[in-house]
Amino acid sequence: MSWNPIPGQVNVLSASIVAKADGSPIIAGTVNAYVIADTGANAGKWFKTSDNSWSATEAVSGVCAFKGGSVWEVSVDAECWTAGIEYSAYYVESGGLNVIGSPDRYRCEYPQDLLRIGSVVQSLADLKDFADSGYDPSTHTILADLRYAIGAILTETAGAGKVAGAVSMLFDVVTPALKASDAMRGTDGANTVAPATPANVTAAVASIKGADGDTLKTLSDQIDGIGGSMGAGAASVTVTLHDDHGAPIADADVWITNDAAGLNVVAGTLQTNSLGSVTFMLDAGVTYYRFAQKDGFMFSNPTSFVAVAD
């Protein structure tokens, strides 16, 4: 395994390029680099530098530059490198003059001495900011009070230091919505506001109305009526429609009654899905009547059935 490239950045690879005729260094011409993913989603494919994609056929991953002696270097784009993936690289002189030996092997990973916080690589500037904002190197811990958020320790004491003041300063609110008052006390006094009783809460909720005067119950009833009802039974029961050839019938309207005349609808109207199925909440073991309709189809209405739980 060779030197490990770093994920998400341009990495420079190098190789010794010599002539297969006599082993002398090749110092001119064009040398192309080819990088193959050995593992991962692109395993067996070549990285293609022209559009930063992966190719199932051999593609150039970069054009090398001569550096001296027999050494050539190539910069391979950041899009090539993914953490944890293994790669192979080989080099070919455009005229086929060089010796092509065993490919160089790489494993892309972060340097072992580069700190990662929450699996995110931190730059040196990030790490300095982290240390400046409350990291204590003597204990390897982060100081947990508010001094590093607003520059001063805030406690629940009288005056501007109350919790509401702390919240205001922390979020830079000029006039906080929450204000400390005699009715809001900390550990130094009891709360004088009587807690709401369940009856008070129920009455308050019931009194909520929209701009058009609708109550929450009215809105709930209106929502229940949109798109039909699944029913009020205890069991999930699936009904499926097929045509004469056995193909599912999608987007058909289906409703369920408990009488053959179809007067007492207990579930629906709902539409079948792409599999021709629709699910209702019915009572298992009870006889129901299925009605269906869709343009272009003829259904046997009603069709009686005994509900069987899914």
C-alpha positions as CSV (number, residue, x, y, z in Angstrom):
1,M,0.0,0.0,0.0
2,S,1.4,3.4,-1.0
3,W,1.0,6.9,0.5
4,N,-2.7,7.5,1.3
5,P,-4.5,10.3,-0.6
6,I,-6.8,12.6,1.4
7,P,-10.6,12.5,0.7
8,G,-12.3,15.5,-1.0
9,Q,-9.2,17.3,-2.3
10,V,-6.8,17.3,-5.2
11,N,-4.1,14.7,-4.6
12,V,-0.7,14.5,-6.4
13,L,0.5,11.1,-7.5
14,S,4.0,10.4,-8.8
15,A,5.7,7.5,-10.6
16,S,9.0,6.6,-12.2
17,I,8.6,6.3,-15.9
18,V,11.3,4.4,-17.8
19,A,11.7,3.1,-21.4
20,K,10.9,-0.5,-21.8
21,A,13.6,-0.7,-24.5
22,D,16.6,0.0,-22.3
23,G,15.3,1.2,-18.9
24,S,16.4,4.8,-19.4
25,P,14.3,7.6,-18.0
26,I,11.6,9.0,-20.2
27,I,11.9,12.8,-19.9
28,A,9.6,14.1,-22.7
29,G,6.4,13.2,-24.4
30,T,2.9,12.7,-22.9
31,V,2.4,10.4,-20.0
32,N,-1.2,9.7,-18.9
33,A,-2.3,8.5,-15.5
34,Y,-5.1,6.0,-15.0
35,V,-6.9,5.6,-11.6
36,I,-9.2,2.7,-11.0
37,A,-11.5,2.3,-7.9
38,D,-10.9,-1.1,-6.4
39,T,-13.7,-1.0,-3.9
40,G,-17.0,1.0,-3.3
41,A,-19.8,1.9,-5.6
42,N,-17.4,2.6,-8.6
43,A,-15.3,-0.6,-8.2
44,G,-13.7,-1.6,-11.5
45,K,-14.2,1.8,-13.1
46,W,-11.7,4.4,-14.2
47,F,-11.9,8.0,-13.0
48,K,-12.4,10.3,-16.0
49,T,-10.8,13.7,-15.5
50,S,-12.5,15.4,-18.5
51,D,-15.8,15.5,-16.7
52,N,-15.0,14.1,-13.2
53,S,-17.1,11.0,-13.8
54,W,-16.5,7.2,-13.5
55,S,-16.1,5.2,-16.7
56,A,-16.7,1.5,-17.3
57,T,-14.0,1.7,-20.0
58,E,-10.4,2.9,-19.7
59,A,-10.3,6.6,-19.3
60,V,-7.5,9.2,-18.6
61,S,-7.5,10.4,-15.0
62,G,-4.9,13.0,-15.5
63,V,-1.9,14.1,-17.6
64,C,1.5,13.9,-15.9
65,A,4.2,16.5,-15.8
66,F,7.9,15.7,-15.9
67,K,9.6,16.6,-12.6
68,G,13.2,15.4,-13.0
69,G,15.2,12.2,-13.2
70,S,12.6,9.6,-14.2
71,V,9.8,11.1,-12.0
72,W,6.5,12.3,-13.4
73,E,3.7,13.8,-11.3
74,V,-0.1,14.1,-11.8
75,S,-2.8,16.0,-10.0
76,V,-6.0,14.0,-9.7
77,D,-9.2,16.0,-9.1
78,A,-10.9,16.0,-5.7
79,E,-14.0,14.3,-7.1
80,C,-12.0,11.1,-7.5
81,W,-11.2,10.6,-3.8
82,T,-13.7,9.2,-1.3
83,A,-12.8,8.2,2.3
84,G,-12.3,4.4,2.8
85,I,-12.1,3.5,-0.9
86,E,-9.1,1.7,-2.3
87,Y,-7.6,2.6,-5.7
88,S,-5.0,1.4,-8.2
89,A,-3.0,3.7,-10.5
90,Y,-0.9,3.1,-13.5
91,Y,0.9,5.2,-16.1
92,V,1.2,5.0,-19.9
93,E,3.4,7.0,-22.2
94,S,1.3,7.9,-25.3
95,G,3.5,6.0,-27.6
96,G,3.5,2.9,-25.4
97,L,7.3,3.3,-24.8
98,N,7.3,2.9,-21.0
99,V,7.5,-0.1,-18.7
100,I,4.1,-0.7,-17.2
101,G,4.7,-2.6,-13.9
102,S,2.3,-3.5,-11.1
103,P,-0.1,-0.6,-10.4
104,D,0.4,1.5,-7.3
105,R,-2.2,0.8,-4.6
106,Y,-3.8,3.5,-2.5
107,R,-6.4,3.7,0.3
108,C,-8.1,7.1,0.6
109,E,-8.3,8.2,4.2
110,Y,-7.9,11.2,6.5
111,P,-4.5,11.7,8.2
112,Q,-4.4,9.9,11.5
113,D,-3.4,13.1,13.3
114,L,-6.2,15.3,11.9
115,L,-8.9,15.7,14.6
116,R,-12.5,15.0,13.5
117,I,-15.4,16.3,15.5
118,G,-18.7,14.6,14.7
119,S,-17.1,12.9,11.7
120,V,-16.4,16.3,10.2
121,V,-12.8,17.1,9.4
122,Q,-11.7,20.3,11.2
123,S,-9.2,22.7,9.7
124,L,-6.5,24.2,11.8
125,A,-8.5,27.5,12.0
126,D,-11.6,25.5,13.1
127,L,-9.6,23.8,15.8
128,K,-8.2,27.1,17.0
129,D,-11.7,28.6,17.2
130,F,-12.8,25.5,19.1
131,A,-10.1,25.9,21.7
132,D,-10.7,29.6,22.0
133,S,-14.4,29.1,22.7
134,G,-14.1,27.2,25.9
135,Y,-11.9,24.2,25.6
136,D,-9.8,23.5,28.7
137,P,-6.6,21.6,27.7
138,S,-5.9,20.8,31.3
139,T,-9.0,18.7,31.7
140,H,-9.8,18.0,28.0
141,T,-13.3,19.3,28.6
142,I,-15.5,22.2,27.3
143,L,-16.6,24.8,29.8
144,A,-20.3,24.6,30.1
145,D,-21.5,27.9,31.3
146,L,-22.7,31.0,29.3
147,R,-19.5,33.0,29.6
148,Y,-18.3,31.7,26.2
149,A,-21.6,32.6,24.6
150,I,-22.0,36.1,25.8
151,G,-18.8,36.9,27.7
152,A,-20.2,37.0,31.2
153,I,-21.5,34.4,33.8
154,L,-25.2,34.8,34.2
155,T,-27.0,33.5,37.3
156,E,-30.6,33.5,38.5
157,T,-30.2,36.5,40.9
158,A,-32.0,39.7,41.2
159,G,-31.9,42.4,38.6
160,A,-30.5,42.1,35.1
161,G,-29.0,38.7,35.8
162,K,-32.3,36.8,35.9
163,V,-32.9,34.0,33.5
164,A,-35.0,36.1,31.2
165,G,-32.1,38.6,30.9
166,A,-29.8,35.7,30.1
167,V,-32.0,34.5,27.3
168,S,-32.3,38.1,26.0
169,M,-28.6,38.6,25.9
170,L,-27.9,35.1,24.5
171,F,-30.1,35.6,21.5
172,D,-29.5,39.4,21.2
173,V,-33.1,40.3,21.8
174,V,-33.5,44.0,22.7
175,T,-36.9,43.4,24.4
176,P,-37.3,39.8,25.5
177,A,-40.8,38.2,25.1
178,L,-40.2,36.5,28.4
179,K,-39.8,38.8,31.4
180,A,-38.8,37.9,35.0
181,S,-41.6,38.9,37.4
182,D,-42.9,38.2,40.9
183,A,-45.1,35.5,39.3
184,M,-42.0,33.7,37.9
185,R,-39.5,32.7,40.6
186,G,-36.6,30.3,40.7
187,T,-35.5,28.2,43.7
188,D,-35.7,31.3,46.0
189,G,-39.6,31.4,46.0
190,A,-42.8,29.6,45.1
191,N,-44.7,30.2,41.9
192,T,-47.8,32.2,42.8
193,V,-49.6,31.3,39.6
194,A,-52.1,28.5,40.0
195,P,-51.6,25.8,37.4
196,A,-54.3,25.3,34.8
197,T,-56.8,22.5,35.5
198,P,-57.8,20.0,32.9
199,A,-61.3,21.7,32.7
200,N,-59.7,25.1,32.1
201,V,-57.5,23.7,29.3
202,T,-60.5,21.9,27.7
203,A,-62.6,25.1,27.8
204,A,-59.7,27.2,26.4
205,V,-59.2,24.8,23.5
206,A,-62.9,24.7,22.7
207,S,-63.0,28.5,22.5
208,I,-60.3,28.7,19.9
209,K,-61.8,29.9,16.6
210,G,-60.5,30.9,13.2
211,A,-61.1,34.2,11.4
212,D,-64.3,32.7,9.8
213,G,-65.6,31.5,13.2
214,D,-64.8,27.8,12.7
215,T,-64.0,25.9,15.9
216,L,-61.3,23.2,16.0
217,K,-64.1,20.6,16.1
218,T,-65.6,22.0,12.9
219,L,-62.3,22.0,11.2
220,S,-61.7,18.4,12.3
221,D,-65.0,17.3,10.9
222,Q,-64.3,19.0,7.6
223,I,-60.9,17.4,7.3
224,D,-62.5,13.9,8.1
225,G,-64.8,14.4,5.1
226,I,-62.0,15.1,2.6
227,G,-61.3,12.2,0.3
228,G,-63.7,9.8,2.1
229,S,-63.3,7.7,5.2
230,M,-61.5,4.5,5.9
231,G,-64.3,3.4,8.2
232,A,-64.6,2.8,11.9
233,G,-64.1,-0.9,12.2
234,A,-61.4,-2.6,14.3
235,A,-59.6,-4.5,11.5
236,S,-57.6,-3.4,8.4
237,V,-59.2,-5.0,5.4
238,T,-57.8,-4.7,1.8
239,V,-60.1,-4.8,-1.3
240,T,-58.5,-5.3,-4.7
241,L,-60.0,-4.8,-8.1
242,H,-58.8,-6.6,-11.3
243,D,-60.0,-6.4,-14.9
244,D,-61.1,-9.4,-17.0
245,H,-57.4,-10.2,-17.8
246,G,-56.3,-10.1,-14.1
247,A,-54.6,-6.7,-14.4
248,P,-55.1,-4.4,-11.4
249,I,-57.4,-1.4,-11.8
250,A,-55.9,1.7,-10.4
251,D,-57.7,5.0,-9.5
252,A,-61.1,3.4,-9.2
253,D,-63.6,4.8,-6.7
254,V,-64.6,2.3,-4.0
255,W,-67.0,2.5,-1.2
256,I,-68.4,0.0,1.3
257,T,-72.0,-0.4,2.7
258,N,-73.6,-2.8,5.1
259,D,-76.7,-3.1,3.0
260,A,-77.2,-4.4,-0.6
261,A,-79.2,-1.3,-1.6
262,G,-76.1,0.8,-0.9
263,L,-77.9,3.2,1.3
264,N,-75.8,3.0,4.4
265,V,-72.2,3.8,3.5
266,V,-69.8,2.7,6.3
267,A,-66.4,3.4,4.5
268,G,-65.2,5.3,1.4
269,T,-65.2,6.7,-1.1
270,L,-61.5,5.9,-1.5
271,Q,-59.4,5.3,-4.6
272,T,-57.4,2.2,-5.5
273,N,-53.6,2.4,-5.8
274,S,-51.4,1.2,-8.6
275,L,-51.9,-2.4,-7.5
276,G,-55.7,-2.0,-7.6
277,S,-55.9,-2.1,-3.8
278,V,-57.5,0.1,-1.2
279,T,-57.7,-0.5,2.5
280,F,-60.6,0.1,4.8
281,M,-61.2,-0.2,8.6
282,L,-64.0,-2.8,8.9
283,D,-65.1,-5.5,11.4
284,A,-63.7,-8.9,10.6
285,G,-66.3,-11.6,10.1
286,V,-69.0,-9.1,9.1
287,T,-70.7,-9.2,5.7
288,Y,-70.3,-6.0,3.7
289,Y,-71.1,-4.8,0.1
290,R,-68.5,-3.4,-2.2
291,F,-69.4,-0.7,-4.8
292,A,-66.9,0.5,-7.4
293,Q,-66.9,2.8,-10.4
294,K,-64.3,4.1,-12.9
295,D,-64.8,5.4,-16.4
296,G,-64.4,2.7,-19.0
297,F,-65.0,-0.2,-16.6
298,M,-68.1,-2.2,-15.7
299,F,-68.3,-3.5,-12.1
300,S,-70.7,-5.9,-10.5
301,N,-72.3,-3.6,-7.9
302,P,-72.8,-4.5,-5.3
303,T,-70.4,-7.4,-4.5
304,S,-70.9,-8.9,-1.1
305,F,-68.0,-10.2,0.9
306,V,-67.1,-11.2,4.5
307,A,-64.4,-9.0,5.9
308,V,-61.1,-10.7,6.6
309,A,-58.4,-8.8,8.5
310,D,-55.1,-8.3,6.6
